[in-house]
Amino acid sequence: MAPKITPKLLRFFKNLHNDTSVTLELLNLFKIWCNYDACRDILVNTFVPYIMDIIEMYYKATPNQDNKD
């Protein structure tokens, strides 16, 4: 079941990553699923790009040397 639902939960995570309670529960579930070969590749190949998108959005929204304006 986990390999089928993992991509959907990752999209859910991306959309609701600001909701701490949801995020923590999903992260705990993803940690458990990392123990299964069938889920590990899905998580690595899908989750890492989502995290990079979230970091990029945060970077763009946070004042820094590159985006002072």
N, C-alpha and C positions, 0 to 999 in steps of 0.2 A: 504494500500500500504506500509506503513512504516514497518510493521513486516516482509514483504517479502524482502525489500531492505536493512534493517538494517545490517544483516550479511555481505552483500557485501560491504557496505560502511565501516564497521569496518575493513575488510581486506584491503580496499583502504587506510584507515587511517593508518593502521599498516605499509604499504609500503611507504607512503608518509608523515610520521609524521614530517620529517625535513623541509617540505615546509610549512612555517608559514601561508601563505595566505590560503592554502587548509585546513590546520589543524584548523585554527580559524573558518572557515566556517562550517566545519564538526562538530566541538564542539558545535557551536551555534545550529545547526540542532539537534544534540543529546540532548541538553538541552531541546529543545522544545518537542522532542519525549518522554522525561522522564515523561511528564505529562500524557501519555497514558499508561494504564495498559498493553496493548498488546506489547508495545515496551520496557517497563521498565525492565522486566525480561530478555529479549534478551540482552539489553545493559549491565545490571549488570553481567550476566553470561558470556558474550563474551568480553565486553569492558575491564573489570578489568584484566582478564588474558593478554590481549594485552598490557595494560599499564604496567603490571608487566614485560612482556618480554622486552619492551622498556627500562624500568628502569634497568633491568639486563644487557642489551646490553651496556647501558651508563656506568654502574658501571664497567663492564669488560674492556671498552675502556678508562676509566679514571684512571690515576695512583693513587694508594692508598696503604695502608699498606699491603693489601692482594695480590696485583698484581704489585709490584714494577718493575718487569722485564717486 
